[in-house]
């Protein structure tokens, strides 16, 4: 089982979807620095994708500073994985949109939603 979930989106390259899913897992803490990352062979088998596609995604993640390849050990999440503020914002876009849609459906005002968000943020930081 892979330590991240890929939401398949028709028309979008699978390698991009895989890169996004890994960045999201790192941002959420599901993949932590030092964690082993699946091999290209494992990725291609588990996701049922071409090994070249899996290799392309791993290369992109390595170049982006998310993964590092350690000869004789394997691929791991870098100790200081780099995710930019823009990438973090992009990762939050869909969940935030879903939150706002649900709040509107329930009849909450923007102020009420912000107040609940602040309250939840404070509770999680305790």
N, C-alpha and C positions, 0 to 999 in steps of 0.2 A: 504494500500500500504506500502510495506517495504521500509525503508530508505537506502537500498542498493540493488544492482543487482547481482544475481548469474548467471555466465556464465556456463551453464551445459556442462560438459565435460564427454563423455562416458568413462567408465573404471576407473574413479576417484571417490572415496567415496564422497557421497553428503555432509557428515559432514565436510570433508576437504574443499570442495568447498564453503560451507557456512562460515567457519572460515576465509578463504582467502578473501571472499567478504566483510566481516565485517572489517577485518584489513585494507583492501583497502579503505573502506568508512571512517574509522577513519583517515587514512593517508591523504586522500583527503579533510578532513574537512566536509564531508557530515554527519558524526556522530561526534558530539562534546561532550566533557566532560560534564557529567550531563544529557545528553539526555536520555530519557526513551528508553528502548530496548524492542522489542516485546516479549510477553510471549511465552513459548514453544508451547502452544496451537495455538496461532496466527501464529507463524512460520510454524508449521506443516500444518495448514490449507491453508495459503497463498502460501506456496511452494509445497503443495501437497506431503508432505513427512511424514514418520512415526514419531510420537511424540518422540520415543526413539532416532531417528537420530537428531532431533532438540535439545533434551536434551543433547546429547553427544557434539554437537557443542557449546552450551551455557556453558557446564562444561569446555570444552577446553579453551574457551575465558575467563572464570572466572579464571582458573588456570594460564593463560598467562598474567593476569593483565589488560585485556582490559575491562572486565565487572565486576560489583560488584552487588551482590544480597542484597537488603535492605529489611529485613522483614517488611511486612505491606505496603511497598511502591512499590516494584517490582525490576526489573533488570534495571540497568543504566550503561552508559558508565562511567568508572572510571574517576575521576578528572584528574589523571595523567596516562592516558592509556599508556602502555608500548609496543612500537614497536621497535624491534632491528634494527640496521643498516643493518644486513643481510636480515631481512624481508622487509625493505624498498627497498633494492636493488632488491629483488625478485619481489616486486610489480611493479617496474619500467621496468623490463626486456621486457615484451611484448610490452608496448607502445614505448619503445626505439627502439626495433626491427622494429616495424611498421614505425617509423619515418625514420630510416636508409633505409629501403626498399623503402619508398616513395621518399626520397632524391635521391637515386640511380636511381630510375625510371625517375626522372626529370632531371638527368644528373648533379646533384650537386656533387662537390668534398667534401672530408671530411672537408677540411678547410672552404669551403663555408657553410657547415652545422653547423660547430662549431661557425662560425661568426654569423649566423642567430640565433643560440641558445643563444649565449651571448647577442645579441641585444634584443631578446625577454625577456630574464631573467631581463635585466636592465629595460626594459619598465614596466614589471610587478612589480618591486620593487619601482617604483616611487609613 
